[in-house]
């Protein structure tokens, strides 16, 4: 019996800690899928789905857990890196694999896939600017305030983080005292617990937030403790009552009241069973529609939960059916969505784009379908040569207050379509051949491509594209959804933009195999 013959069961280990996956417009299928066409995509309806997803999943751990649940709810089988895949994969099968809880690759194997055939790949990143707890987050009280030791992740804790309502969430490692097993649990507190307060302008130049020291001036406050005024130490009392571990245990290095709040949220009574955690502060304001006609989405962490959401939704819908009769039953290629961590800090990690999860995944697929049972070099090289990558990272929408910062004819607008991002200095993968190929796909599905390139006197950002295309040798293009206020704690995109991204990316999965024949 192969995995394809088995009904995939629910993934239970984190189920009670995950938010329910919001329905998307595609969850309600038309009665006759043969009548479905790509023009039927209701791009406006995806705004609500994205808003619910964004608000419910504030950390990278929550985002990957959400996508894992969403994939399994649509028939994808969860694989692990440690198991043997040789007898697990079948033509027409749908699978995904996680690494570290922050890196995920989902793939659909064409019914007629053979080693050497290509892959249609969309890659994005799920990490976002954040403020992360230090390994020892307990710091001395000052003037009656309980504070928290934090550090910026990427560009977190920048000037837009002042006076925001900050929540906390992430991954907690808990040890079972009986078995010794370590379990990973997701947590988020539903109310804001922290704030980085500004100094009123009445105090003069010292109140200027720009350039304020991140180590000394931007330390969040998380509570009050005025017990020093009457000679008592509330912290000592709490420590005696809450902690059962040794003084050098993990629990002893964290603020006691925070530790208790996290334990209470997870239903943990013995605080010494918490052996470690990775927690972020995040803006608690929910994503929402805005504008006179609700034509905007205002949200945190658009970069890059937005393109990741679009990539996964596109793969889900392409794996079901599309504009021509059940291509999943005819396809000879792989369809892959790859989501990475640590793009914002250079991708140099095992869960980042410079890690090996994508090349090893493709190699193992080729090996599983090889008659010899080995991933021979020739078949793998042909698979890469026949493949194409869309590096899907958000780009800069034109800002009406700074038109002089943009190039003419390279200024993407909201609610128009995905923007192809070009850079002559190699920060993106776009070239004339890749642009021509994606344009043909866009033409087939009725999508409009926009163009973006930075001015010569400005600095271009990077994406996962150059790392992946270099490692695999695959053709590639950078094409992402546009937004305003990149790297702000709150950003803006169009209400149609999530759906427009899904429409193009789904079209890529559906039509790459046919369109690529013109480029052989």
Buried (B, 14 or more C-beta within 10 A) or exposed (E): EEBBEEEBEEBEEBEEBBBEBBEBBBEEEEEEEEEBEBEEBEBBBBBBBBBBBBBBBBBBBBBBBBBBBBBBBBEBBBBEEEEEBEEBBBBBBBBBBBBBBBBBBBBBBBBEBBBBBBBBBBBBBBBBBBBBBEEEBBBEBEEEBBBBBBBBBBBBBBEBBBEBEBBBBBBBBBBEEEEEEEEBBBBBBEEBBBBBEBBEEEEEEEEEBEEBEBEEBBBBBBBEBEBEEEEEEBBEEBBEEBBEBEEEBBBBBBBBBBBBBBBEBBEBEEBBBBBBBBBBBBBBBEBEBBEEEEBBBBBBBBBBBBBBBBBBBBBBBBBBBBBBEEBBEEBBBBBBBBBBBBBBEEBEBEBBBBBEBBBBBBBBBBBBBBEEEEBBEEBBEBBBEBBBBBBBBBBBBBEEEEEEBBBEEBBBEBBBBBBBBBBEEEBBBBEEEBBEBBBBBBBBBBBEBBBBBBEEEEEBBBBBBBBBBEBBEBBBBBBBBBBBBBBBBBBBBBBBBBBBBBBBBBBBBBBBBEBBEEEE
